[in-house]
Amino acid sequence: MRKIYFFAIGMLILMENEVLAQDFDIEALSLEECVIIAIENNLNLKRSELNLLNSEAALMEARGQQLPSFSAGASSGFRWGRSINPVTNLFETRRIGNVNISASSNLPIYAGGQIRNSIKQAQLEVETSRLNVAATENDITLNAINLFINVAFAREQLNIARSQLKTTQDQLERTRRLVMAGALPRGDQLDLGAQTATNELEVINAENNLRIARLNLSQALQLPFTDEFDIVVPEVEVDNLEIETKGVANIYSVATEHLPQIKAAELGVESAEYGVRMAKGAFAPTLGINANVFSNYVDQVSFGTADPLMRQFENNLSQAANLSLNIPIFSNFRNRAGVQRARVQKRLSEIQEIETKNQLRQEIETAYTSAYAARQAYRSSLLRVEAMEEAFRMATQRFDVGAINAVDFQVAQNNLFNAQADLVTSKYEYVFRVKVLDFYLGNPLSL
């Protein structure tokens, strides 16, 4: 599973596109609705589901190898000139019409364990395909949540930018009146006018960032983008968040028990072992039974007469049964090469399992360390915002009485704006890094 920074929610009911269009308000979607739509419309998931159907078909085919095969056929035609009458076995020069019917059946008795091992391997492949579907759903869910959070984050940044602009506009209006009254120099009004223009640009940039975030989410959901497309942002609580205290080893142990990609990697090794057994089975003798039935009808038997159709079929009926044994002695190294390839595939599967588990462990280590760092950053940001709010409050009072100029006021205002923006960033970083750990632990998750 690729590296993630956001969390997954529990199992969600899939719906058809028409139902989604009717049941969901596409203009304002909740997180759960976004995930449902993303899962329903994702083409990668549909490919995974089709691969599962292919695996099930392969299992059905493998199981069928245990059963006897049966086929039947018929043919009809005419011959002219000198030929052997198939009934009298005499050479005759005439037109001869014939109808042939046949049926045959084959039953494998022993094939060196290849059939049994192929069934077991196919069963593992079906289970692996199911796990791959689950892993794909996880990836889709995580991506949808990531994009959802980007929209929520961009909206908070826009709110901060608008609040900053409102504060600057109010201060500019107050300064304009004081300048007209002669209480403040005109330079203060010009400085605040420039700051207002800067804040307006920041609002425009924040609006564009929000629009891009909404566009990315809409495209991930495979929905046509409109200006009305939006999300319902839930309240994000940080006070009750706790970082897992049992450490990386405990989280890793729990994650390996329930994450589908880990189980799929383990099944890959087991499946490859059955592949080795199948390859070795090619060196063993094979034993089988085959039987066939044949009869025919000829429209001219002798002296211009012909027996009735059913009587000839009955008289010409022949049956045969055979027990066949095949002992491989030399196969031009095909069997030996097959065993070598199967062993290499098993080793590759073992490497894949190790790689998958190592990647998971590294992701958990990163998430665990980042969660602690995010918590510290969030706490520091809280203190910084409190300090900047007090500093800005005092700067506003001093500016109103002319104790500081507009430049000093703008510095205090920008410091508060930056502190608030950093707080939003650290809040989301902290919340969702903690939720990542919950995801690895398999805990039910929600915002």
N, C-alpha and C positions, 0 to 999 in steps of 0.2 A: 504494500500500500504506500502511495506516495506520501511525502511529508505533509503534514497538516498543521494548521494553526487554529482551526475552529472545531466545533464538536458535532457529534451526530445525535439525532433524536431517534426514538424507538420506531417500531414497525408501523407502517402507514398503509392504509387501504388504497389500492390502485383503482383508478376510475377511467372510463373511456373519455375521449376528448369532448364528446357532446355533453356528457354529464358534467364535466368540469366547467364547461362554458355556462351551463345552467345554474350549477350549485354555488360557484364561487363568484364573488364580486371582483372581476379581473382588475378593476381600477384601484383596489386597495386589498392586497393579499397579506394574509398572516404568514408566519414562518412555516407552519405546517402545510398550508395550502401551496406555498412555493415548492416545498419538497415533494409533495404529491404530484404536482404538475411536472416537475423536472423528471421524476422517475417515470411517469406515464409517457412523456414525449421523447425521452432520450433514446437515440438510435443505437448507441453502444450497448445499452441494456437489452434492446431487442435482438442484437446480434448474439449476446451471451445466451439469451433464452433459446434462440435458434440452434446454437451450438449444443445446448442441453438436449434439444430434440434429436439432433444428430447422434449424440452419445446414447440416448435411449434406443434409437434405431440400431446402433451397432450392438447394443446388448441383446436386443431381440434377435438379431442375426446370429450372434454367438450362441445363444441358447438353442436356436433352430438347428445348429449343427449336430445336436444330440439325436434329432429325430430322423426317421427314414425319409428320404426324398421320393417323390413319385411323379411320373410324367406319362402322358399318353399321347398318341398321335395317329393320324390316318392319312392315306394318300390314295389317289386314283389316277389312272391314265390309260393310254393305248399304245400298242406297239404294232409295227407293220413289217412285213418281210419275214425272212427266215429267222426264227428265234425259238427258244425252249419254252414250251408250255410249262408254267410253274407248277401245275398240278400233275400232268402226266409225265413230265420230264422228257418229252419227245420233241424232236425238231419239227417244227411246222412252219409253213409259209402262209400266213394269214394275218388278219387283224385280230389282236387279242386285247381285250379290255380287262383291267384288274382293279380291285379295291383292296388295300392293305390296311390293317389296323394293328397297333402294338401298344404295349404299356411296359414300363420298367420301374424298378425301385432299388434304392441303395441305402444300406444302413451301416454306419461306421460302428465297429465294436471296440476297437482300441486304436488310439492315435498318439501314443506316447504322452498322454496327459495334455496335449495341445488344446483340445476342445475345452477341458475343464479349466485350464489356466486362462484361456482366452475369455471365458465367461467371467471369471473372477476379476480379470483386468478390466473388462468392460463395465462391470459393476462399480469398480473404483473410479473409472472415468466418468460415469454418470454422477456419482457423488461429488467428484471434483468439479464437474460442470455446474452442479447446484451451488457449490461454494463460490465458484467464480461469479455466478449471478448475484449472490449475496454481497460479495466484495465489490462488484460493480455498483450495486445499489448504495453501498457505503460511500464510494467515491462520488457518486452523483449527489448524494445527500450532503456530503461535506462541501462540495463545490457550490451547491445552492445556498447553503448556510453562509459560506464565505462571502458570496456576492450579496446576500441579504444583509449581512453585517456591514458591508461596504456602503450600502445605501443608508443604513441607520447612522453610521459614522459620518457620512457626508451631510446628512440632514442636521446632525448636531453641530457640525462645523458651520453650516449655513446659519443656524440659529445664533451662534456666537458672533458671526460676522454681522448679522443684522442688528444684534444688540449693541455691538460696538458702533455701528453706523448711527443708530438712534441716539446713543450717548453723545457722539460727536456733533450730530445735528442739533441736539438740544443745547449743547454748550456753545455752538456757533451762533445760534439765535440769541442766547443770553449775552454773548460777547458783542454781537452786532448792536444790541440796545445800549450796552455800556459804552461802546465806541461813539455812538451817536450822542450819548450824554456827556462825552468827553472824559469818562472815568478810565478808559483804557486806550492805549495807542492802536492805530489802525493796523499796525503790523501783526498784532495778536489775532485780529479778525482774518487777515490774509493767511496766517499760518494755519488757523483752524479750517479755513476754506480749503486749503490744500490737503489737510488731513481728511476732511470730509470726502474729497474726491478720491483719495487713496482708499478709504473705507468702502466707498461705492464700488470701486474696482474689485476689492476683496470680496464683496457680496456677489458681484457678477461671476468671479472665478469660482466661488463656492457653489453658486447655482449651476454653473457648467459642470463642476465635479459631481454634483448630485445627479444631474441629468445623465452624465456618462455612466455613473454607477447604476442608475435605473435601467439604462439601455443594456448594460452588460447582463444584468439579472434577467431582463425580458428576453434577450437572445438565448440565454442559457435555458430558459423555460420553453423556448420555441414558440413564443407568443409575439404577435405583431406589436411593435412598440408604438405607443401613443403618449401624448403629453399628460394624459390622465392616469397612466400606469403608475402605481405607487404601492407602498407597503404599509402595514400596520405595525408600528414599532412597539414592542412590549416594554414594560418597565424593567430595567436591568438592576438587580440588587447586588451589592458588593459586600454588605456588612456581614452576611452569613456564609460567605465563601470560606472554605477551608482547603488547604493544600494537603494532599495525602501524606500522612506522617510516617508510613511504614517503609518508605523508600522505594528506589527504582526497582530493586530485586522483586519486591512484592507485586508491584504494578506489572512488571514484565511477566511474572509467573501467572498472574490472573489473565493478562491479555493473550498469552499463548493458548489458553484453554478455550477462548471463545471467538477470537478473530478468524474469519473464514480463510484469509490468505495463508495463515499458518497451518491450518488443518489441510488445506489444499496442497501445500508444499509437502507435508508429511505423506499424504495419500499418493503424491507423485512418485515418491521413493518406493512405496509399497507396490504401486502399479508397475514400475520398472522391474521389480523383482519377479513379478509374474511374467513379464516379457522375457526375462532371462530363462525362466523355466520353459516357456513356450519354445524358445530357440533351441534349447537342449533337447526338447522332445522330438525335434526333427531327425535326430540320430536313431530314434527307436523305430522298430518295425510297426507297420500299421496293418490292421486286420478289419475286414469288412465283408458284408453279405450283399450280393446283388441278385435280383430276379427279374425275369422279363417274360412276357406273353406275346405271341404273334399269331395272326391268322390272316387269310386273304380269300378273295373271291375272283374267279376268272369267268368271263362271260361266254367263252367257248372252250369247252373241255376236250371234246373229241367228236368227230363225225357230225359237226354242226349242232350238237346239243349242248345245253348248259344246265348244270344243277341249280336248284333254287338257292337264293342268296344265303339264307340262314343255314341251310344244310352244308354248303361249302365252308362257311365260317366254322361250323362245328367240326366238320371232317378235317379241316386244315389247321386246327388249333394246335399250337406247339407251346411248351412251357419249359423254362430253364431256371435253375438256381445255382449260384456259385459262391464259394467261400474264397476270398482273395487275400493273399498275404504279400505284403511288399516290404522287403528288407533293404534299407539304404546301405550300400557298400561304398560307393564313391560318388559324390555329388558335385565334383569340380570345385570343392571348397566353399560351396554356397552355404552349407550348414555351419561350417566353422566360422565363416564371415558373419553369419547371422547371430551367432552366439557372441562374437566380439562386439558387434554393434549394440546388442542388447545390454552387455555389460557396460559399455561406454555410456549408454543412455541412463543406466542406473546411477553411474557415477555423476553424470550431469545433474540428475534429479537430486542427489545428495548435496551437491554444491549449491543448487537452487534453494534447498531447504535451509542450509546454513546461511546463505546470503539473505534470505527472507527474514530469518530470526535475528540476524545481526542488524539488519536495517530497522526492524521493530525495536530492538534494544536501544539503538542509537537515537531513534525518534523519541522514545520514552525518556532517555537521559536528557535530551535537548528540551523536551517539554517540561520535565521536572525542574531543571535548572532555570529555564525561562520563566516558569511560574513564580519562583521565588524572586527573581529579578523584577518581574512585573509588579509583584506585590510591593516591593520596596519603592519602585518608581511611582506607583499610585499613591502610597502614603506620603512620599516626598512632594508629589504634585498637589495633594490636598493642603499641606502646610504652606506651599508656595502660593497657591491661590488665596488662601486666607491672608497671608502677608501682603500680597499684591492688592487685594481688595481694600485693605486698611490703608495701604500707601496711596491708592487711587482716591479713596475717600478724603484723605487729608490733602492730597494735591488739588482736588476739586474745591475744597473749602479755601485753600490758600489762593488758588487762581481767581475765585470769585471776589476776593478782597484785594487782589492785585499783588499778593506777596510773591508769586512766581509768574513767569511769562508763559506764553502759549507753547513754546518748545518744551519746557519742563513738564507742562501738563500732558503734552502728547507722549512724552517718554513714559510717564506713569501709566497713561492709558494703554499704550502698546505693550508695556510689561504685563499688565493685567490680561490683555487679549492673548498674548502668547502663553501665559500661565494657564488660562482657561482652555486653550486649544491643546496644550500638553496634557492637561488633566483628562480631557475627553479621550485622547489617544491612549493614555496609560490605563484608564478605566476599562476600555474595551479590551486592551491587551491583557489585563489582569483577569477579567471575567472569562475570556474565552481560552486562555491558556490553562486555567483551572478546569474548565469544562473538557479540554482535551484529555486531561488526566482521568476525568470521570468516564470519558469515552473508552479509554484503554481498560478501565476497570469494569466496563459493561454496566454501569449504573444508568437507570432511567434518567433521561436528560430533557430539560426544557429551559426556556429563557425565564 
